[in-house]
Amino acid sequence: MKELQQAIGEQDCFLAGLQVAAEFQKNMRCVPYYQQQMSEWQADAKLYLKSSDVNTANLTRLIEFFFVELAFSGNEKHYFSSQCSLINKVLEYRTGMPVSLAIVFQSLGRALGFDIHGVNFPGHFLIKCKFNNEPTVFVDPLNGKLLNRDDLHTLYFSILNEFEDEEMPEEALSEACCEETLVRLLHNLKSAYISEKKYEEALGVVETLVQLCPNDPYERRDRGFLLHQLDCTQVAIADYQYFIRQCPKDPATQLLQAQLQQLTEQAQVVLH
């Protein structure tokens, strides 16, 4: 966790993502192996761009290099697979989901001098590139498509299903810091592991999230669910109780209260 927090402090999303991947894969190659791979791609991209100018024309060339020459793409068939959130697998198979692809593209672009950031956009992580003398550019990390204001507006309301006459808030396009990006990645990985019924791995992800977001009751709720699945009843009870105290009006609270009563009765039977 110390190394992960250090990478987050240095705003190195790529390294932080690799460290997370290493935590949940016993047979993963060492982190420096993938860093070397990235260094080689950075050198290739520099040659492909032919100049060191930081402008929209060269950004377009970089997008072409990433999505055509290296053939990175979104994994539409297995979009919610855990492999799409494990950075080493994203590098090996050159496919992923928006946040993991954005992490790799950001690392590549920053090494070439581009001011690239992730955007914690609702439902669909984005790439944002700022320039000194040109308008800011937004990119869909699934396919490299450039998104104009109308595209962003349409995407926002297609996800949130709000009224058409409302305006998309500007904060929806705010830059995501490394910790926010990593939390988004971890949330996707947690959901994937739960879907795959890999509860021990999912619990490990939740433990990391609890350390990063210690006051988030929803992480405690999810940890309680996973502990419940793994028959760690006493600790699950404590996490459910914490969530109920913190979020008494949440729709899930009533269901959790019923589960909590059942768990408490089971624990009493075991103790006797």
C-alpha positions in Angstrom: 0.0 0.0 0.0 2.9 2.3 0.7 4.2 2.0 -2.9 0.7 2.5 -4.2 0.2 5.7 -2.2 3.6 7.0 -3.3 2.7 6.4 -7.0 -0.6 8.2 -6.4 1.2 11.1 -4.7 3.5 11.4 -7.7 0.4 11.4 -10.0 1.7 8.3 -11.8 -1.5 6.5 -12.8 0.3 4.0 -14.9 2.6 2.8 -12.1 -0.3 2.8 -9.6 -2.4 0.7 -12.0 0.4 -1.8 -12.5 0.9 -2.0 -8.7 -2.8 -2.8 -8.3 -2.6 -5.4 -11.0 0.5 -7.0 -9.4 -1.4 -7.3 -6.1 -4.1 -9.6 -7.6 -2.0 -11.7 -10.0 0.5 -14.1 -8.5 2.1 -15.0 -11.9 2.3 -11.4 -13.3 5.6 -10.3 -14.7 7.4 -7.7 -12.7 6.3 -4.1 -12.9 9.6 -2.9 -14.5 8.9 -5.2 -17.5 5.8 -3.3 -18.3 7.4 0.0 -17.7 10.1 -1.0 -20.2 7.4 -1.9 -22.7 5.9 1.6 -22.3 9.3 3.2 -22.7 9.7 1.4 -26.0 6.3 2.5 -27.2 7.1 6.1 -26.2 10.3 6.0 -28.3 8.3 4.5 -31.3 5.6 7.2 -30.9 8.2 9.9 -30.9 9.5 8.7 -34.2 6.0 8.3 -35.6 5.1 11.9 -34.7 8.3 13.2 -36.6 8.3 16.4 -34.5 8.1 17.4 -30.9 5.4 20.0 -31.4 2.6 19.9 -28.9 -0.4 20.7 -31.0 -3.7 19.2 -32.1 -2.1 17.9 -35.3 0.4 15.8 -33.4 -2.2 14.7 -30.9 -4.1 13.3 -33.9 -0.9 11.5 -35.0 -0.5 10.1 -31.5 -4.1 8.9 -31.5 -3.4 7.2 -34.8 -0.3 5.6 -33.4 -2.1 4.3 -30.3 -5.3 3.0 -32.0 -4.0 2.0 -35.4 -0.3 1.2 -35.2 -0.5 -0.4 -31.7 -4.1 -1.5 -32.3 -5.5 -0.6 -28.8 -9.3 -0.8 -28.6 -12.2 -1.2 -26.3 -13.2 -4.8 -25.5 -16.8 -4.9 -26.6 -17.3 -8.6 -26.2 -15.9 -8.8 -22.6 -16.4 -5.2 -21.6 -16.8 -6.0 -17.9 -14.1 -8.7 -17.6 -11.5 -8.2 -14.8 -8.8 -8.3 -17.5 -10.0 -5.0 -18.9 -9.1 -3.3 -15.5 -5.8 -5.0 -15.0 -3.2 -2.7 -16.7 -0.8 -5.5 -17.5 -3.5 -7.4 -19.3 -4.5 -4.2 -21.1 -0.9 -3.9 -22.4 -0.7 -7.6 -23.3 -4.0 -7.9 -25.2 -4.1 -4.2 -26.2 -7.8 -4.0 -25.2 -9.6 -2.6 -22.2 -12.3 -0.3 -20.9 -12.3 3.5 -20.9 -10.4 4.2 -17.7 -7.7 1.5 -18.2 -7.1 2.6 -21.8 -7.0 6.3 -20.7 -4.4 5.4 -18.1 -2.1 3.8 -20.8 -2.7 6.6 -23.4 -2.1 9.3 -20.8 1.2 7.7 -19.8 2.3 7.6 -23.5 1.2 11.1 -24.2 2.7 12.8 -21.2 6.1 11.3 -22.0 5.9 13.2 -25.3 5.1 16.5 -23.7 1.3 16.5 -24.0 -0.8 18.0 -21.1 -3.1 15.0 -20.9 -5.6 14.2 -18.1 -8.3 11.8 -17.4 -11.9 13.0 -16.9 -14.1 11.2 -14.4 -17.1 11.6 -16.7 -20.3 9.9 -15.6 -20.5 6.4 -16.9 -17.7 6.8 -19.4 -14.2 7.9 -18.5 -12.6 10.4 -21.0 -9.3 11.8 -22.1 -8.7 15.5 -22.0 -5.7 17.3 -23.7 -5.0 21.0 -23.1 -2.9 23.3 -25.3 -1.4 26.8 -24.8 -2.7 28.3 -28.0 -5.4 25.9 -29.2 -8.8 24.7 -27.8 -8.9 21.8 -25.3 -9.5 18.4 -27.0 -11.6 15.6 -25.6 -11.0 12.0 -26.7 -13.0 8.8 -26.3 -10.5 6.3 -25.0 -12.4 3.3 -26.4 -11.7 4.3 -30.0 -9.8 7.5 -30.2 -12.7 9.6 -31.5 -12.5 13.3 -30.9 -15.5 14.6 -29.1 -16.9 18.1 -29.6 -19.2 19.9 -27.2 -22.4 18.4 -28.8 -20.9 14.9 -28.5 -20.2 15.4 -24.9 -23.6 16.9 -24.2 -25.3 13.9 -25.9 -23.1 11.4 -24.1 -23.8 13.0 -20.7 -27.6 13.0 -21.1 -27.7 9.5 -22.7 -26.0 8.2 -19.5 -27.9 10.3 -16.9 -31.3 10.4 -18.7 -31.9 14.0 -17.6 -34.2 16.5 -19.3 -33.1 17.7 -22.7 -33.3 21.4 -21.8 -30.9 21.2 -19.0 -27.2 22.1 -19.4 -24.3 19.7 -18.8 -22.4 21.0 -15.7 -18.9 22.1 -16.4 -17.6 20.1 -13.5 -18.4 17.0 -15.5 -15.4 17.8 -17.6 -13.0 18.5 -14.7 -9.6 16.8 -14.7 -9.4 13.7 -12.5 -6.4 13.4 -10.2 -4.5 10.2 -9.9 -6.4 9.0 -6.9 -9.8 9.7 -8.5 -8.7 7.8 -11.6 -7.4 4.8 -9.6 -10.6 4.7 -7.5 -12.6 4.5 -10.8 -10.3 1.7 -12.0 -10.7 -0.2 -8.7 -14.5 0.2 -8.7 -14.6 -1.4 -12.2 -12.2 -4.2 -11.0 -14.3 -4.8 -7.9 -17.5 -5.1 -10.0 -15.8 -7.5 -12.4 -14.5 -9.8 -9.7 -18.0 -9.9 -8.0 -19.5 -10.7 -11.4 -17.0 -13.5 -11.9 -17.7 -14.7 -8.3 -14.0 -14.1 -7.3 -15.0 -12.9 -3.9 -11.5 -13.1 -2.3 -10.0 -10.9 -5.0 -13.0 -8.6 -4.8 -12.5 -8.3 -1.1 -8.9 -7.4 -1.7 -10.0 -4.6 -4.0 -12.5 -3.3 -1.4 -9.8 -3.4 1.3 -7.7 -1.1 -0.9 -10.6 1.2 -1.6 -11.4 1.4 2.2 -7.8 2.5 2.8 -8.0 5.1 0.0 -11.6 6.2 1.0 -11.8 5.4 4.7 -15.0 7.5 5.3 -17.0 6.1 2.3 -19.9 4.1 3.8 -20.5 2.4 0.4 -17.1 0.8 0.4 -17.9 -0.5 3.9 -21.2 -1.8 2.7 -19.5 -3.7 -0.2 -16.9 -5.1 2.1 -19.7 -6.3 4.4 -21.3 -8.1 1.4 -18.1 -9.8 0.4 -17.3 -10.8 4.0 -20.9 -12.2 4.1 -20.2 -14.3 1.0 -17.0 -15.6 2.6 -18.8 -16.5 5.9 -16.9 -13.9 7.9 -20.1 -13.1 9.8 -18.9 -10.9 12.7 -16.9 -8.5 10.5 -19.7 -8.3 7.9 -22.2 -7.4 10.7 -19.9 -4.5 11.8 -19.7 -3.2 8.2 -23.4 -3.4 7.7 -24.1 -1.6 10.9 -21.7 1.2 9.9 -23.5 1.7 6.6 -26.9 1.7 8.2 -25.8 4.4 10.7 -24.2 6.5 8.0 -26.9 6.1 5.3 -30.3 5.6 7.1 -32.3 6.9 4.1 -30.5 4.9 1.5 -32.8 2.5 -0.4 -30.4 -0.4 0.4 -30.7 0.2 4.2 -34.0 -1.6 4.7 -32.7 -4.7 2.9 -29.5 -4.6 4.9 -31.4 -4.3 8.2 -33.2 -7.6 7.4 -29.9 -9.3 6.4 -28.3 -7.9 9.5 -31.0 -9.4 11.8 -30.5 -12.7 10.1 -26.8 -12.6 10.4 -27.0 -11.6 14.0 -29.3 -14.6 14.8 -26.9 -16.9 13.0 -23.9 -15.6 14.9 -25.8 -16.1 18.2 -26.5 -19.7 17.3 -22.8 -20.3 16.5 -21.7 -18.7 19.7 -24.1 -20.9 21.7 
